[in-house]
Amino acid sequence: MWKKKTFKVLCDKRIPLKLKGRVYRMVVRPTLSYGAECWPIKTSHIQRMKVAEMIMIRWICGHMRLDKISKEVIRGKIGVASIEDKIREARLRWFGYIRRNIDAPLRRCERLHRPD
């Protein structure tokens, strides 16, 4: 049911692009990058996600690749950052949490005494 409502918002030409960008940031991007901070991400995964993101953003704006509009201009219209940057932020946030949590398995391994 939420898919139909989201689809209606993203496809309606009467809705402003900034609102569509907000819906994209709140609904689509979290769905696309769910759990990405724990994935063993390869460059091919990042590339696929960037392609999927640009397809969706062009679709939201009503542009095609043949229009020859750069990614930065399209992202600026709806006010979203690259998904690659957002995944990097999420991974760093997760790593910071692990570094703060003293009882995390990673921290326990750091405290082990290594015989020389």
N, C-alpha and C positions, 0 to 999 in steps of 0.2 A: 504494500500500500504506500509506503514512504517513497518507493521508487517512482510511482506515478506522479506524486506531488513534486518530487525533486525534478523529474523530467519536465513537468509543466513549467516550473520556475525557470529552469535553465534554457528552455526552448522558446519561451515567450519573448517576442521582440519588443513588447511594451514595457518590460521590466528593465530598469537601468542596469548597466554593466557592473557597477560597483556592488549592487545587491547580489547579482549573479556570482561575482567574485567572492562575496562573503559566504554564500551558500556553498560554493566550491570549497572554500577553506574549511568550513565547518562539517561538511558531509562527505564530499568526494575524496579529498586528500587524506583524511584519517582512514577511510576505507581502503584506499590504494596503498597506504604505507603501514597498515596495521602490523605491529610487532616487528618493524624493520630494525629496531635497535638491537635485536637479538639475532638477526639473520647473519649468516656468513655471506655477505654481499660480494658479488663479483662485478666487474665492469660491465659485463653483458646484462646483468640485472638492472644496474643503474641506467644503462642505455635504453632498455625496454620500458622502464618506468618513465623516463624523460619523453620518449616517443608517445606513450599512452597519454601522458599529461598534456602534451602539446596538441594531440588530436582532440582531446576534450576541451581544451581552452579555445582552440580555433572554432570548434563546434559551438561553444557557448557564445563567442563573439560573432558568429556568422561569417567567418572568413574561410577561405580555402588556401591550400599551398600555392595555387596558381596566382593568388593575389600578391605574392612576393612581399609579404609584410614580415619583418623580423620578429623573432621570439620575444625579444625585450620590449618591443613596442606593444605587442599583444598582451604580454604580462602586465605592462604598465597600465593598459586600459582597464583591466579588471582588478589590478592591485594585488597580484600574488607573486610570491617568490618561487624560485626553482624547487622542484621536489627533491633534487639532490642536496640542496642546502638544508632543507627541512629534515631530511633523513640524517644528515651529518649532525645537526643540532640535537636530534633525538638520541642518537648514539652517544654523543658527548654528555648529554644530560644523564643517560643511563649509567655511563661509566663514572660520572661524578657521584651518583648515588652509591655505586659499588665501592668507590674509594672512601666514602664517608661511613658506610656501614661496617663496623668492626667485626661483626659476626659472619660476614659474607664468606663463602668458601675461598674466594680469591684472596681475601685478606688473611685468612688462616694459613694459606700456603706461603704468603709473604713472611709470616712470622716463624715459620719452621727453621730450625737451626740446621745448617748445612755443615757436615763434617768436612774439614779441609784435608 
